């Protein structure tokens, strides 16, 4: 069974390449506890079919999170609404 989670925050590393900027993604579990995992963990979970993610922006709009490959061969996550620019995730607040 596929597990579903909402990404509500990120941890970024300053990089010129936006595909490598996100290091961690996080959110809140149904019991109120917080979770945080690496972007690679999220990529692996989506690609294996074990996890589905959506992103909840500060405007309250939800978008499906998918994996993609940059022109440099780097696997990353993005929202469907972004097309090829990972702006929605990059605009999320920092994880505590």
N, C-alpha and C positions, 0 to 999 in steps of 0.2 A: 504494500500500500504506500502510495506517495504521501510524504509529509509536506505540509504547507506552512510557510512562515512569512511574515511581513518584515521587510528591511526598513528600519526607521532612522538609522544613523550610520555613519561611516567614519573610518579613520583614514586620513590621507597622508601621503608622503609627498613633499614637494617634488614634482617631476615635470619635465617639459612635455612628456608623452602622457596624454590623459588616460590611455589604456592601462598604464601602469601606476596611476595615481592612487587608486584605492587599495589599501592594504587589508583592512578589516571591514566587515559589515556587521550590523547588530540590530537588535530590536528587543521587544518585550514578550515574554511567554504568557500563556493564558493565566498562569498563577501570579503574574506581576513581576516575576524575577526577570532579570535581563540576560541576554545572550550576546555573544560576540565571537565571530569566526573569521578566518582569513578569506580573502576573495577566492583563492585557489580552492578552498574547501567548498565554497558555494558553487564554483564552476564544476568541480568534480561531482557534487551532489545533483546538480541539474543534468549534467551529461549522462550520469548513470541512471537517471530516472527515479532516484531515491527522494529528491526534494523538488518542490516548486516554490518560487518566491514571487512576491510582488513588492512594490515599493510604495510607501505612503509619503507623499511630499508634504511640505509645510502648508500647502494650499488645500490639503485633504484629498487630493486626487490620487487614486491608486493606478499603478501601471504594472503590467506583467514584466518580470525580469527573465531574460534569456541569456544564453552564452553566444559569443561571437569570437572571431579570430581577426586580429588586426592585420594590416598589410605586412607587418613584421613577423607574423606567426605567433603572436602573444594571445593566449586565451584570456578572455575577460568577461565580465557581466555588464549588461546594459538593459535599459527598459525598452520595450517594444516601441513606445512613443518616440524614442530618441533617434530611431533609424540608425545612423552610424556614429552619432555624437553622444557620449555618455553623460550629458548635462544633468538629467533628472537625478541620478544617483549622486553626482558630484555636488549638487545643491543641498543634499540632506545635511542636517546638523551633525556635529562631531559626537561620537559615542563617549559616554562618560567613562 
